[in-house]
Amino acid sequence: MSTPRLHTDAVLEPGAEIAATPAQAHHLGTVLRRGPGDAVALFNARDGEFAATVTALRKDRGAFAVGDRLRAPRPEPDLRLLVAAIKRDALDWVVEKATELGVSVIQPVMTRRSIVDRVNTDRLAAIARGAAEQCERLSVPTVCPAVPLHAALDAWDGAALFVAAERRGAMPLRHAAAGARLPLGWLVGPEGGFEGRELDDTVSRPFVTAVALGPRILRAETAAVAGLAVLQALAGDWDVS
């Protein structure tokens, strides 16, 4: 039986006792059928990962006793995803896979061809947290509230940002990003792609480079994951054991 991993914002140190969130208590007791005395692992990016034991568990309340540290904190890649608001199931999947791929920030953006008018940030943050617990990373990516694309670009800090522009005859991403260094961003548009003037405005920014992902037109969720994988392989932490 595997040991459940749980993210916590509480300070982790040997001997500490911390409270479970209602969601953690419910999941441990109702879904996983765990109880007092069972082992868990608690983690966050600031303190690392620690062995812990369930000391109390009842309905939506619980507590953990923190034991020895299992892993020290370590730097994680500053790889960011800007993704157009797409259908809920597809966006849920993108958030889960982007978390597994090690992104630090997920920024949904509203574009002219977006087919949804709102994004449930709390839901996406919960999906990211669950994916982080499953994939053994120490951090949970920040999921930002959705903003218009131009607002996200106006607030960008100047890090290199690659945008998927399959119909522009752009340079392949693996060539455009050769030699690139973090921080890096990856921008993917909605179903049907960016509107022409919208893409023109995007690529006019000095930090933006239009790139392609090959000869086929990819779905938005496929392009999001494919581009992140390329950037992780070229400039991320995939070569760190």
Sequence and secondary structure as in RCSB ss.txt:
>XXXX:A:sequence
MSTPRLHTDAVLEPGAEIAATPAQAHHLGTVLRRGPGDAVALFNARDGEFAATVTALRKDRGAFAVGDRLRAPRP
EPDLRLLVAAIKRDALDWVVEKATELGVSVIQPVMTRRSIVDRVNTDRLAAIARGAAEQCERLSVPTVCPAVPLH
AALDAWDGAALFVAAERRGAMPLRHAAAGARLPLGWLVGPEGGFEGRELDDTVSRPFVTAVALGPRILRAETAAV
AGLAVLQALAGDWDVS
>XXXX:A:secstr
    EEE  S   TT EEE  HHHHHIIIIIS   TT EEEEEETTTEEEEEEEEEEETTEEEEEEEEEEE    
   EEEEEE   HHHHHHHHHHHHHTT SEEEEEE TT S S   HHHHHHHHHHHHHHHT S   EE   EEHH
HHHHT  S EEEEE GGGT EEHHHHTTT  SSEEEEE  TT   HHHHHHHHTSTTEEEEE  SS   HHHHHH
HHHHHHHHHHSSTT  
